[in-house]
Amino acid sequence: MRRKLFGLLAILMAACFTAGVEAPPVTAAASDPYTFKNVQIAGGGFVPGIIFNQTQQNLIYARTDIGGAYRWNQSTQTWIPLLDWVGFDNWGYNGVVSLATDSVDPDKVYVAAGMYTNDWDPNPGAILRSSDKGATWQRSVLPFKLGGNMPGRGMGERLAIDPNRNSVLYFGAPSGNGLWRSTDSGVTWSKVTSFPNAGNYAETPGDAYGGDNQGVVWVTFDKRTGTSGNATQTIYVGVADKANTVYRTTNGGTTWERVAGQPTGYIAHKGVLDTTNGYLFIATSDGGGPYNGTKGEVWRYATATGTWTQISPIASSSSDDYFGYSGLTIDRQRPGTLMVATLNSWWPDAIFFRSTDSGATWTRVWDFTSYPNRSFRYKMDISSSPWLTFGTNPQPPEITPKLGWMVESMEIDPFDSNRMMYGTGATIYGTTDLRQWDSGGQFTIKPTAAGLEETAVLDLISPPSGAPLISGLGDIGGFRHTDLTKVPSMMFTSPVFTTTTSLDYAGTNPSIMVRAGNFTDSDRPNDSHVAFSTDGGANWFQGTEPGGVNNGGTVAANADGSRFVWAPGDPGQQVVYSVGYGNSWSAASGAPAGSIIESDRVNPNKFYAFSAGGFYVSTNGGATFTRTAATGLPATGNVRFKALPGTEGDIWLAGGSSTGAYGLWHSTNSGASFTKLSNVTEADNIGFGKAAPGRTNQALFTIAKIDGVRGVFRSDDTGATWVRINDDQHQYGNIGEALTGDPRIYGRVYIGTNGRGVIYGDRTGGTTPDTTPPSKPGTPAASSITSTGATLTWTASTDDTGVTGYDVYREAGTTDVKVGTATTNSFALTGLTASTSYTFYVVARDAAGNSSPESSPVTFTTTGGGGDTTAPSRPGTPAASSITSTGATLTWTASTDNVGVTGYTVYRRSGTTDVSVGTPTTNSFTLTGLSASTSYTYFVVARDAAGNTSQASNTVTFTTTGGGDTTAPSRPGTPAASSITSSGATLSWQASTDNVGVTGYDVYRAGTTDVKVGTATTNSFALTGLTASTTYTFYVVARDAAGNSSPASNSVTFSTTGGGGGGCTAAYSIASSWPSGFTANVAVTNTGTSAITGWTVRWTFADGQVVSQAWNATVTQSGAQVTARNVSYNGNLAAGAGTSFGFNSGWNGNNNSIPSQISCTVG
């Protein structure tokens, strides 16, 4: 079947693409940390490419057509997803048309990404490149589209790295775009204009999907024709042209020629080179795959003599050949041993062939004995994924499970002749005893897809009892998930749907369920496209159906499970209803064909329908529908709506498109009217989950755009406020087709992806996020007013968790100025000007960052300065000295005053606006942060205690030097936190080095927005003004005289003491890291006034880190929660004394954030 991206219409209408450098991550106003995992299914989609690195053992990659790319983790025997960062704007990158791993530098990996060459994907393709095995990526956008989910996607690999000069890459493009080359490790690309053939084969000319020219399809280097560091001279290239399918260069790509004597009539899907024996093997088929293939050949080309030899296991001239060939591999440990797979032997099964003499003779993986019986050189163990039988019980010669279909990728491990993996249309299979084939035994094939989740999800329901999740999936029907961490034993049967399009349960009787789905009716005329369950999805049975149904559409069960309404998905099919379990169906009037159907979760007589902007309600069990007066709903784009469990008539509707209405709407009157939520810009789905602790309203989940950010959001207060619960590393491309919360677990969300399976997320924050702001502070009162200052006091705010401070603002025209912060309800103003009117107000804040409404303002006028109205004399003209590329020193003749000069203001002339750059108290000022080779003009003004100001001095103009020093200081060492109190701590770190000299360090506090808290000229800094019992994270950056800044140090996290005179603190820092792990140190300090005899440190990992080894502490881990306790020799700490412990941990290579909360308790 043609596998199309589900939910594509909404994406095409709403998606936009920005080429070039990735923008920095943007976060919504509030977030709640989550961990995300896959609901275990294991596989579920086509794997067109498996790629082994040729120099690093166990470095293996897999590419998928709609689910991104993966790297194999040998220690856990699982696949690690690499492209979960792909988001709404670039969802097509999850279509991986080719992948290359670097044999010279195995840390480097490249991906050719783009899902469709037609207008289904609005964006051009890209080459993604990584220098850390896929942990992080950069991209180079191409001037054409790529087709990771187009016909021909199993051929390849199109992308290849020169094994001698790894800065050179070649890429075979589709759509007649020819052969492309990069000479700078994939950063830039140019077309190889001398390559003569861009391909001419299209599967179905003129068709939107099958009509594309499949182009240049594989590149193979002959490593023997180059030396290390020098470009390989001989390169073979495969082309989708049945008359001219193999080309070659022998001069490093300068000129190309059709390889003489080559076979014609078929397309070479693969080109694999045996450099030991000097053979190029090609596997050919009469189509581009992966679905077609009825004839083909296997050929061997002798590179030394130019001789072609047909070595097909079954020649195309034979009546036994009803398939092509594709999956092709050689045993690098045993040259002359090769295998090839059929494309496609649908019946009775795929066939694998093996030769140990370079194709002169072959053996089959299975043979007919006496028809219909067969003998097998293999046995299959699918106990890890038992659903791979697909619920069938075929008659011989067919068996279940099958070897597979669409086997376009088959690879023998270059380091281990016993290990082989191959991709199918449903999973990855593998073996670790392949050589049993040669000795007459049976080798064992097992699913090797753990961690690789490639299902497209169309619907999800999480009932309040029974199994926590029921899934509706594309291509493999769906499952009842009784344990999210285990692969289900069987997909839906009785009947089997190719694709399940809709699921529902009865709101007050959740053991009753209904599902609808797709299959071709003529293939199974006795099966129905709708099925029912009365035991929570454990068993299913079918009813009748109207004639002509092939597509499931949407179906709903009423609140008590006694009636059902169904809108089949075929054009023109009328909406129908049934009393009972589909024994008969009657036409429903009033609801347009193809409507989206849902039921009220309380009233069993009430159903709802939506179509093209109109909302419809039935109050007689679905017999008749009436359009409501609701207006303003989206008339275009995908729309999904749901009725809230437990409340009659409460409906939430999400959807639309960028060309019309788009957002989230709420109705409390059964759809008679809707209110659009103003704080949600765009929304694609809505789901409900268990209420937050202390609340009665159910939690809402949406996939939406809020505060300018696309993401997954949760609201605990009926949509008044939202928190983002995913992050930029967990976007999963095209999501939105299916979404639900869990009615039994607060915070849990289930997300349906299009190619990455079912994702479930759980909160890691531990407590309900605080979204309640403090109350409005009282109006400030001004007292102790002088010519230069005053004191503000106000009535304190209140807050549900506690006010942590106040921000004091001065009204200053259109932009108010924050003048300071206070931890109490009082603030001393300084630096005011005499005889001047000022207006101030205050804003309260809490620990969660919520801000109160502004207080009412207070206005007052400073005094006249005690009668002194005499201004200081004019300062002397400044002189500029010690001029560098980034700074200078100004000095001037001091002013005089009848009372006394209190200071100066230094101004920089900047067009028509002079900018104050400093207020020294002496007649000298050091300028910093200037730009190299730039002219500057400055002057100074003196002031006295009464606020009188002098005339401006004459100006001085100078030009900074050229800034020859461009070398940044080295990265500072990880800071260590010591002397931790309730309000402060001391940071110290290993000093940076610099080619000229380090001039200082900037100290930053990490958060949603990092804040510079101070500067230091040595490798130590005293922190003050911290809040008790609060976790902080800091890092430092070094700078030199030229203004060059070092990379940021690793950060240190610690918690201040509680301010009560006792306890301990812990400071966490990362000492070193590598792609699969890191080392961390934790410093423990007794902050009390007496000795302690033991301590316990606790934290929660946010990114799946797992402690593997620890020292100086006993460390245990349960899920993400880690506990470290002292050992016998370091539990006794005197007052003020400290100790430390460390550990090694694994991580997923995508993120390794320092825990947000580190606690230390005595005992």
ZIMO-V252385 format. One record per helix or strand. SS is the DSSP state (@ for helix, = for strand). FROM is the first residue (numbers start at 1). TO is the last residue. If there is no record, write none. Layout:
BEGIN
[[SS	FROM	TO] [SS	FROM	TO]]
END
This chain:
BEGIN
[[@	8	14] [=	31	31] [=	34	38] [=	43	43] [=	49	52] [=	60	63] [=	69	73] [=	78	81] [@	88	94] [=	96	101] [=	109	113] [=	126	130] [=	138	141] [=	159	161] [=	169	172] [=	179	182] [=	190	191] [=	216	221] [@	223	225] [=	235	239] [=	246	249] [=	257	258] [=	267	274] [=	279	285] [=	298	302] [=	307	310] [=	324	330] [=	338	343] [=	352	355] [=	363	364] [=	366	368] [=	374	376] [=	378	381] [@	383	389] [=	409	412] [=	420	423] [=	428	431] [@	436	439] [=	443	447] [=	453	453] [=	456	461] [=	469	473] [=	477	481] [=	499	506] [=	509	518] [@	521	524] [=	530	533] [=	541	542] [=	554	557] [=	563	567] [=	576	579] [=	586	587] [=	589	589] [=	596	599] [=	607	611] [=	614	618] [=	624	624] [=	626	627] [=	638	643] [=	651	656] [=	662	667] [=	675	676] [=	682	689] [=	699	706] [=	709	715] [=	723	724] [=	735	741] [=	749	754] [=	758	763] [=	781	783] [=	790	793] [=	803	810] [=	817	822] [=	826	829] [=	837	846] [=	851	851] [=	858	861] [=	879	881] [=	888	891] [=	901	910] [=	913	918] [=	924	927] [=	935	944] [=	949	949] [=	956	959] [=	976	978] [=	985	988] [=	998	1005] [=	1011	1016] [=	1020	1023] [=	1031	1040] [=	1045	1045] [=	1052	1055] [=	1064	1074] [=	1077	1086] [=	1092	1092] [=	1095	1100] [=	1106	1111] [=	1114	1118] [=	1121	1125] [=	1133	1133] [=	1138	1146] [=	1158	1162]]
END
